[in-house]
């Protein structure tokens, strides 16, 4: 494998490992969430929302790159690439490879952003469940207490 391909693959592995690590952290947080106080859950939710907010521009750029790449890919014909190979059109093949690499990176960034969004969703769900259970307890308490 060429040095450039190895570097590209290594870069993708690092990013994928980062996503995997983040998802593992979310899983660990979920395991302990039921034991934590509501204030702690709200704090973690706010932190997760802030992290997600900082990623929004990166996500928007990644989505745009993905959309552009998809359109470019549709327009590209396999026969054209075969022609480039036959003609040894190195510049065109290099550009094609560069675009494919950019697409892969954008897709990974999008996956990372989805993991961030999933974390926010988890904490929002927990917060909603806590609120629902508190309301249920209040209703039960009021039903048990004698009317005055």
C-alpha distance (Angstrom), angle and dihedral (degrees) to the residues before:
residue distance angle dihedral
X1 . . .
X2 3.77 . .
X3 3.78 120.8 .
X4 3.81 91.3 -114.4
X5 3.81 92.3 53.0
X6 3.79 90.9 48.1
X7 3.81 91.2 50.6
X8 3.81 91.5 47.7
X9 3.81 91.7 49.5
X10 3.80 91.4 46.1
X11 3.81 90.9 51.0
X12 3.80 90.7 50.9
X13 3.80 91.2 48.0
X14 3.81 90.4 52.8
X15 3.80 91.1 51.5
X16 3.81 93.0 45.6
X17 3.80 90.3 48.4
X18 3.80 87.9 52.4
X19 3.81 90.8 53.3
X20 3.79 91.0 46.7
X21 3.79 90.7 49.6
X22 3.78 91.6 49.1
X23 3.81 92.1 50.2
X24 3.80 89.8 48.8
X25 3.82 89.3 52.7
X26 3.80 90.5 50.4
X27 3.80 88.8 50.5
X28 3.81 90.7 51.3
X29 3.80 91.4 48.2
X30 3.79 89.4 50.7
X31 3.80 90.4 52.6
X32 3.79 91.6 56.4
X33 3.80 98.4 34.1
X34 3.79 95.9 89.3
X35 3.80 89.3 57.9
X36 3.77 96.0 50.2
X37 3.75 129.0 91.6
X38 3.79 120.3 -104.0
X39 3.80 91.1 -112.0
X40 3.79 90.5 56.7
X41 3.80 90.8 50.0
X42 3.82 90.7 49.6
X43 3.80 90.2 49.0
X44 3.80 91.9 50.7
X45 3.80 89.9 46.6
X46 3.80 91.2 53.9
X47 3.81 91.4 48.2
X48 3.82 91.2 48.9
X49 3.82 90.7 48.3
X50 3.81 91.2 50.7
X51 3.81 91.3 50.7
X52 3.79 90.3 48.7
X53 3.80 91.3 49.4
X54 3.81 91.2 54.8
X55 3.80 89.6 52.5
X56 3.81 95.9 50.9
X57 3.81 95.7 90.5
X58 3.79 91.1 46.4
X59 3.80 88.9 49.3
X60 3.79 92.6 48.5
X61 3.80 90.2 51.7
X62 3.81 91.6 46.9
X63 3.81 91.8 49.3
X64 3.79 90.8 49.6
X65 3.81 91.2 49.9
X66 3.79 89.9 49.2
X67 3.78 92.1 50.1
X68 3.80 91.6 48.0
X69 3.78 91.9 47.4
X70 3.78 92.8 49.2
X71 3.79 90.8 52.4
X72 3.80 91.4 45.9
X73 3.79 90.3 48.3
X74 3.80 91.9 51.9
X75 3.78 90.5 51.5
X76 3.79 92.7 48.0
X77 3.76 115.7 90.6
X78 3.78 121.7 -149.6
X79 3.77 89.8 -136.0
X80 3.79 88.9 60.0
X81 3.81 91.0 57.6
X82 3.78 89.8 47.0
X83 3.80 88.4 52.4
X84 3.79 90.8 51.2
X85 3.77 90.1 52.0
X86 3.80 91.5 48.3
X87 3.81 91.2 47.6
X88 3.80 91.0 42.8
X89 3.82 88.3 -126.6
X90 3.78 93.4 175.5
X91 3.81 95.7 175.0
X92 3.79 92.6 55.2
X93 3.79 92.5 45.4
X94 3.83 90.3 48.7
X95 3.80 90.8 51.1
X96 3.81 90.1 48.7
X97 3.81 90.6 51.0
X98 3.83 91.8 47.7
X99 3.80 91.6 51.3
X100 3.80 91.4 48.3
X101 3.81 90.3 51.7
X102 3.82 91.7 49.1
X103 3.80 89.6 50.4
X104 3.80 91.6 52.0
X105 3.81 91.7 49.6
X106 3.81 92.0 48.0
X107 3.81 90.4 50.3
X108 3.80 90.9 52.2
X109 3.81 91.6 48.4
X110 3.77 88.4 52.1
X111 3.80 90.5 51.3
X112 3.81 90.2 50.4
X113 3.79 90.6 51.3
X114 3.79 90.2 49.5
X115 3.80 88.4 54.8
X116 3.82 89.7 52.8
X117 3.79 90.2 49.2
X118 3.80 90.4 48.7
X119 3.79 89.8 54.9
X120 3.80 91.0 54.0
X121 3.80 90.1 47.8
X122 3.81 91.3 51.9
X123 3.80 93.2 53.0
X124 3.80 92.1 44.3
X125 3.80 89.6 52.2
X126 3.79 91.7 49.3
X127 3.79 91.2 47.2
X128 3.82 90.3 50.2
X129 3.81 91.4 48.7
X130 3.82 91.3 50.4
X131 3.80 90.5 50.7
X132 3.81 91.8 47.6
X133 3.79 92.4 49.7
X134 3.81 92.1 47.5
X135 3.80 90.0 52.8
X136 3.81 90.2 48.4
X137 3.81 91.2 51.6
X138 3.82 90.6 48.9
X139 3.82 91.6 50.4
X140 3.81 91.1 48.7
X141 3.80 92.0 48.1
X142 3.80 92.3 49.6
X143 3.81 90.6 47.9
X144 3.81 91.0 51.9
X145 3.79 96.8 47.9
X146 3.82 115.7 88.2
X147 3.80 116.6 -107.0
X148 3.79 113.5 -108.1
